[in-house]
Amino acid sequence: MKRLSLAHRLYIILGLAVLTTGSALADIPLLVNYQGRLADENNQPVDNDMYEMVFSLWIDSTSTDPADMVWTSGPSKIEVINGLFNHALGTNAILTSDIFVNRTDLFLSVYVEGFGDLEARQRITSAGFSFQSLVADTAYEVAGDPYLHADGDTLRDHLRLQLAGGQMAGKIHVGAGGADLFLYNDEHNSASLYGESYGSLYLYQGDGGRTVILDGRSYSGGLLSLRDTSGTTAVELDGGKVGDAAVILPEGSVNAIEMLNEPGIAHKEAHTTAGRYLETSYMQFDSVSITIPGPGYVFLLGCAYIMFNEDVSTGAYVQISDVITTTTYIHAMYLYYDGTGVVGNTTIPVSLQRVMYEESAGTYKYYLQARRTITAAVNVYIARQRLTAIYIPTSYGEVSTAAADPGDDPDATMVSFTDETGEEQTAWVTDLRYYELKAKEARLKALEAELELEKARDEAAERERRD
């Protein structure tokens, strides 16, 4: 009988094609792709032809005892071209996965018609068995591998993940109470997921410092903590706490663009019933200061009593201003008193309001001002005055007002009128929302510039770390 060359007899590549699956492990049929090369004593490929072959699996490398054979394909006609052939084991005779259970080694025997059994059986170890985890509901002992367990997809001990160059990429640690997962970048711990501590996730920066903590905790509620490069807590959300203690944010980190600042109020009033006489030029009879956290509107409310004790007709102006001025504004309140034939005091309550828009955070002061209109009418005075300032961060509709200066609002409209004293006045009607949108646009640009600068710093730091 002609013999085949031993040195180049077989080149085996094992692969897997799953035809069907089932709930019972032993019922899963498999196809294992087997490729080989047949050559003669001179390492020349055998003639192109159809050859009858028989494949069988043995638990021993040399035994001929039929009891040691666990599977045979039966005769198969296989085409050989240039010495190369390909056959799917399991095509003729079903090859089931139970054949591999708890067997660390099997040996493949190949019989070729006209040549007989090839002299050496091919040992199939973990490379041939590892495919089973892809097709079964459970995993198997893999050629003595201590990690996988035949009773299920059970990891018995720790598992290490390595890159092609052998560097540590990760590991799974199985402890007494649970499993933990550790991932690495450049052999530095970059993420840790703990199952033993009620579910915790830690993320690390390049130098190993912990910067993100997400902790399920046991009975205290969830915790999210973000730390800066030095490890100091910068942002923290604690589901186990209430009120201000539940949230930690850096000072000044709440941006009015994303989160509206809360409204605030400031109030000032006179605590006396004694009146103060009005002059013919404006005097400041009350003032209020308010500190606002960002751009926004200041809604001003003022009230007082104006008292006349004259027997002649006269008048008085009351207004709210953000500057000490002698100018009468279009929004000033005018009171007329006809004192002809009147004996005794006449008291008139007055209420007025004004809306201002301030384009930046800071402290602002506003004044309640008043004056009389007739020089000879000296017995005109003010009492019980009060002034309130309310900060409102944004508008929800038109905020129209009149001002002596149009500012840079291109849509401001000039109006002219004659006031109560017969003087010609000019003012500009403007929608304060123009200044709100302008301020928001400026803040957005500043924020974008800050983010770009921060990004550039991070990129520079990363380049320095790599170098």
C-alpha positions in Angstrom: 0.0 0.0 0.0 1.3 3.4 -0.9 2.2 5.6 2.1 1.7 9.3 2.5 4.4 11.7 3.5 4.3 12.3 7.3 6.1 15.6 7.3 3.4 17.4 5.3 0.6 15.0 5.7 -2.0 17.3 7.4 -2.6 21.0 7.8 -5.7 21.3 10.0 -7.9 24.3 10.5 -10.8 23.8 12.8 -13.8 26.1 12.6 -17.4 26.0 13.7 -20.7 26.3 11.9 -23.8 25.9 14.0 -26.8 24.3 12.2 -29.2 24.0 15.1 -29.4 24.6 18.8 -31.5 23.0 21.5 -32.1 23.3 25.2 -30.4 20.0 26.0 -26.7 20.2 25.7 -26.2 16.7 24.3 -28.7 17.3 21.5 -26.8 20.1 19.8 -25.4 19.0 16.4 -22.1 20.5 15.3 -20.3 21.0 12.0 -16.5 21.3 12.3 -14.7 22.4 9.2 -11.6 20.2 8.6 -9.0 21.1 6.0 -6.0 19.0 5.1 -3.3 18.3 2.5 -2.3 14.9 1.1 1.2 14.5 -0.2 3.4 11.5 -1.2 6.8 10.6 0.1 8.4 13.3 -2.0 6.0 15.9 -0.7 4.2 16.1 -4.0 0.4 16.4 -3.9 -1.6 13.3 -4.7 -3.5 13.1 -8.0 -6.7 15.1 -8.3 -9.5 12.7 -7.7 -12.4 11.8 -5.5 -11.0 9.9 -2.4 -13.0 7.9 0.1 -12.1 9.0 3.6 -13.2 8.1 7.1 -12.8 10.4 10.1 -13.0 9.2 13.7 -12.4 10.6 17.2 -10.5 8.5 19.8 -9.8 9.0 23.5 -6.3 7.5 22.9 -3.6 8.4 20.4 -2.7 4.8 19.5 -5.5 2.5 20.8 -7.4 0.3 18.3 -9.9 -0.9 20.9 -13.4 0.1 19.5 -14.4 1.1 23.0 -11.9 4.0 22.8 -13.5 5.4 19.6 -16.2 8.0 20.5 -17.3 9.0 17.0 -16.9 8.0 13.3 -18.0 9.8 10.2 -18.4 6.7 8.1 -17.2 6.7 4.5 -17.3 10.0 2.6 -16.3 10.7 -1.0 -14.1 13.9 -0.8 -12.6 15.7 -3.8 -8.9 16.4 -3.6 -7.4 19.1 -5.8 -3.7 19.8 -5.8 -3.5 17.7 -2.7 -5.9 20.0 -0.8 -9.3 18.9 0.5 -12.0 20.3 2.8 -14.7 18.4 4.7 -17.3 19.3 7.4 -17.1 16.8 10.2 -20.7 15.9 11.2 -22.1 16.0 7.6 -22.6 12.2 7.3 -22.8 11.2 11.0 -24.1 13.6 13.6 -21.4 15.1 15.7 -22.9 16.2 19.0 -21.4 18.4 21.6 -21.8 15.8 24.4 -18.8 14.0 22.8 -16.5 16.8 24.2 -17.9 17.0 27.7 -15.3 16.5 30.4 -12.7 15.3 27.9 -9.4 17.2 27.9 -8.0 15.6 24.8 -9.4 13.8 21.8 -7.5 12.4 18.8 -8.6 12.6 15.2 -7.9 9.6 13.0 -8.1 10.0 9.2 -8.4 6.9 6.8 -7.8 7.5 3.1 -8.8 4.9 0.6 -5.8 3.5 -1.1 -3.5 4.8 1.6 -5.0 3.5 4.8 -4.9 5.2 8.2 -2.5 8.1 8.4 0.2 7.1 10.9 -0.3 9.8 13.5 -3.6 10.8 14.9 -4.1 14.6 15.3 -4.5 15.7 18.9 -7.4 18.2 19.4 -7.0 20.2 22.6 -8.6 23.5 23.7 -8.4 25.0 20.2 -10.9 22.3 19.1 -13.2 22.5 22.1 -13.4 26.2 22.7 -16.1 26.7 20.1 -18.6 25.0 22.3 -19.3 28.1 24.4 -20.7 29.7 21.3 -23.4 27.1 20.8 -24.4 25.7 24.1 -26.5 27.0 27.0 -23.6 25.9 29.2 -19.8 25.9 29.0 -17.4 23.0 29.3 -14.1 22.2 30.9 -11.7 23.4 28.2 -8.6 21.2 28.0 -7.7 21.5 31.6 -8.5 25.2 31.7 -9.5 26.1 35.3 -11.7 29.0 34.3 -14.8 27.3 32.7 -17.0 24.9 34.4 -19.1 22.1 32.9 -22.1 22.9 35.0 -22.8 26.2 33.3 -21.1 29.4 32.2 -19.4 29.6 35.5 -16.1 31.4 36.2 -14.3 29.5 38.9 -11.6 32.0 39.6 -10.1 35.2 38.3 -9.8 36.0 34.6 -7.1 38.2 33.0 -7.4 40.0 29.7 -4.3 40.8 27.7 -3.4 42.7 24.6 -1.5 41.1 21.7 1.8 42.3 23.2 1.0 40.8 26.6 0.0 44.1 28.3 -2.7 44.0 30.9 -6.1 45.0 29.4 -8.4 43.9 32.2 -9.4 41.3 34.7 -12.4 39.8 36.3 -12.1 39.1 40.0 -14.5 36.6 41.6 -14.8 37.1 45.3 -16.7 35.6 48.1 -19.7 38.0 47.7 -19.6 38.9 44.0 -17.5 39.7 41.0 -15.5 42.8 40.1 -14.3 44.0 36.7 -11.1 46.1 36.2 -10.2 47.7 32.8 -6.8 49.1 31.9 -5.3 51.7 29.5 -1.6 51.7 29.0 -1.5 49.2 32.0 -3.1 51.9 34.2 -6.5 51.2 35.8 -9.0 53.3 33.9 -12.3 51.8 35.1 -13.5 49.6 38.0 -16.9 48.0 38.3 -17.6 46.4 41.7 -20.3 43.9 42.2 -19.3 43.1 45.8 -20.1 46.6 47.1 -23.8 46.8 45.9 -22.8 48.1 42.5 -20.1 50.7 42.2 -18.4 52.2 39.2 -15.1 54.1 39.5 -13.4 56.0 36.6 -9.8 57.1 36.7 -7.7 59.8 35.0 -4.3 59.3 33.4 -2.3 59.5 36.6 -4.5 57.0 38.4 -6.5 59.5 40.3 -10.2 58.6 40.8 -12.4 61.2 39.1 -15.8 59.7 38.8 -17.7 57.6 41.4 -21.1 56.1 40.8 -22.2 54.1 43.9 -25.4 52.2 44.4 -24.6 51.7 48.1 -26.6 49.3 50.3 -29.4 51.2 51.9 -28.3 54.9 51.6 -29.5 55.8 48.1 -27.3 56.3 45.0 -24.3 58.6 44.9 -22.7 60.4 41.9 -19.4 62.2 42.7 -17.2 64.0 40.2 -13.7 65.1 41.4 -11.2 67.5 40.0 -7.6 66.6 39.0 -6.4 66.8 42.6 -9.1 64.4 43.9 -11.3 67.1 45.5 -15.0 66.6 45.1 -16.3 69.2 42.6 -19.8 67.9 41.9 -21.9 65.5 44.0 -25.4 64.2 43.9 -26.4 62.2 46.9 -29.7 60.4 46.8 -29.5 59.6 50.5 -29.7 63.2 51.5 -32.2 66.0 51.3 -32.1 69.8 50.8 -28.8 71.5 50.2 -26.8 68.6 51.5 -28.0 66.4 48.5 -26.1 68.5 46.0 -22.6 69.9 45.9 -21.7 72.3 43.0 -18.6 74.5 42.5 -19.2 78.2 43.4 -20.5 80.1 40.4 -21.0 76.9 38.3 -24.7 77.4 37.8 -25.0 79.3 34.6 -28.0 81.5 34.1 -28.2 80.3 30.4 -28.9 76.7 31.4 -30.6 77.3 34.8 -32.5 80.4 35.6 -31.4 82.2 38.8 -34.0 82.5 41.4 -35.9 85.8 41.8 -34.9 87.9 44.8 -36.2 91.0 46.6 -34.9 94.1 48.5 -37.2 96.5 50.3 -36.8 99.8 52.1 -39.4 102.0 53.9 -39.5 105.0 56.2 -40.4 104.2 59.8 -41.9 107.6 60.6 -45.1 109.5 59.9 -43.3 112.9 59.9 -43.3 114.5 56.5 -40.4 116.0 54.6 -40.9 119.2 52.6 -40.5 119.1 48.8 -38.2 121.5 47.0 -38.6 122.7 43.4 -35.7 120.4 42.4 -35.7 116.7 42.9 -34.6 115.3 46.2 -34.0 111.6 47.2 -36.5 110.6 49.8 -35.7 106.9 49.8 -33.4 104.4 48.2 -32.9 100.6 48.0 -30.0 98.5 47.0 -30.2 95.0 45.5 -27.4 92.5 44.6 -28.3 90.3 41.7 -26.5 87.1 40.7 -26.6 87.7 36.9 -28.1 89.8 34.1 -31.9 90.3 34.5 -34.7 92.6 35.2 -35.3 94.7 38.3 -38.9 95.5 38.9 -39.2 98.6 41.2 -42.3 99.5 43.2 -42.6 102.8 45.1 -45.4 104.4 47.2 -45.8 107.4 49.5 -48.2 110.1 50.6 -48.0 113.6 49.2 -49.6 116.2 51.5 -50.6 119.7 50.4 -51.3 122.5 52.9 -51.8 125.5 50.5 -54.5 127.8 49.4 -53.1 128.0 45.9 -53.0 125.5 43.1 -49.8 123.5 42.7 -48.4 120.1 41.8 -45.8 117.5 42.6 -43.7 114.9 40.6 -42.7 111.5 42.1 -40.4 109.2 40.2 -38.0 106.2 40.5 -34.5 106.6 39.1 -31.2 104.8 39.1 -29.2 108.0 39.3 -29.4 111.2 41.2 -31.0 113.6 38.7 -32.9 116.8 38.1 -34.6 115.4 35.0 -38.3 114.5 35.0 -38.7 111.1 33.3 -41.7 110.1 31.1 -42.7 107.5 33.7 -42.8 110.0 36.6 -46.1 110.3 38.4 -47.7 113.8 38.5 -50.1 115.0 41.2 -52.2 118.2 40.7 -53.6 120.0 43.7 -56.3 122.8 43.3 -55.9 124.7 46.5 -58.3 127.5 45.7 -60.5 128.1 48.7 -59.2 125.0 50.5 -58.4 125.2 54.2 -56.3 122.5 55.9 -54.3 119.5 54.7 -55.0 117.4 51.6 -53.3 114.0 51.5 -53.0 112.0 48.2 -51.5 108.5 48.1 -49.3 107.8 45.2 -48.0 104.5 43.8 -45.6 104.0 40.9 -43.4 101.4 39.3 -40.5 101.0 36.9 -38.7 98.2 35.1 -34.9 98.3 34.6 -32.7 95.8 32.8 -29.2 95.2 34.2 -26.7 93.5 31.9 -24.4 91.9 34.5 -24.3 90.7 38.1 -23.6 93.2 40.8 -25.2 95.6 43.3 -27.5 98.3 42.1 -29.1 101.3 43.9 -32.4 103.0 43.0 -33.9 106.2 44.4 -37.4 107.4 45.1 -37.4 111.1 44.1 -39.9 114.0 44.4 -40.3 117.7 43.8 -43.0 120.4 43.8 -43.8 122.5 40.8 -44.7 126.0 42.2 -42.0 128.0 44.0 -44.5 129.9 46.1 -46.3 126.7 47.3 -43.9 125.8 50.1 -46.2 123.6 52.2 -45.9 120.4 50.1 -44.3 117.4 51.7 -43.9 113.6 51.5 -44.4 110.9 54.1 -44.6 107.1 54.6 -42.4 106.5 51.6 -41.2 103.0 50.7 -39.3 101.4 47.8 -39.1 97.7 46.7 -36.8 96.1 44.2 -37.5 92.6 42.8 -35.0 90.7 40.7 -36.5 88.7 37.8 -34.0 86.7 35.7 -35.9 86.5 32.4 -38.9 87.7 30.5 -41.9 85.9 29.1 -43.3 88.6 26.9 -42.7 92.2 25.8 -41.1 94.5 28.3 -41.7 97.9 26.9 -40.5 101.1 28.6 -39.6 104.7 28.0 -36.1 106.1 28.5 -34.4 109.4 28.0 -31.6 107.5 26.0 -32.4 104.9 23.3 -29.1 103.1 24.0 -28.1 100.8 21.1 -31.6 99.3 20.4 -32.1 99.8 16.7 -35.8 99.4 17.1 -36.2 102.2 19.7 -38.9 104.7 18.8 -38.7 108.4 19.7 -41.8 110.0 21.2 -42.4 113.7 22.0 -44.9 115.1 24.4 -45.8 118.1 26.5 -45.7 117.4 30.2 -48.1 118.7 32.9 -46.1 121.9 33.4 -46.3 122.7 29.7 -42.6 121.7 29.0 -41.7 119.8 25.8 -40.3 116.4 26.5 -38.6 113.7 24.4 -38.2 110.0 25.2 -37.5 106.7 23.6 -39.7 103.7 23.7 -37.8 100.4 23.8 -38.3 96.7 24.4 -35.9 95.7 27.2 -35.9 92.1 25.7 -33.4 93.4 23.2 -30.8 93.9 26.0 -31.7 90.5 27.5 -31.0 88.7 24.2 -27.8 90.8 23.7 -26.5 89.8 27.2 -27.3 86.2 26.6 -25.5 86.2 23.3 -22.4 87.7 25.0 -22.5 85.2 27.7 -22.8 82.3 25.2 -19.8 83.6 23.3 -17.8 83.9 26.6 -18.8 80.4 27.6 -17.8 79.0 24.2 -14.4 80.7 24.4 -13.9 79.3 27.9 -14.8 75.8 26.8 -12.4 76.1 23.8 -9.6 77.3 26.1 -10.3 74.4 28.5 -10.2 71.9 25.6 -6.9 73.3 24.4 -5.5 73.0 27.9 -6.6 69.3 28.2 -5.2 68.5 24.7 -1.9 70.1 25.7 -1.8 68.2 29.0 -2.6 64.9 27.1 0.2 65.5 24.6 2.6 66.3 27.5 1.6 63.0 29.2 2.2 61.0 26.1 5.5 62.6 25.4 
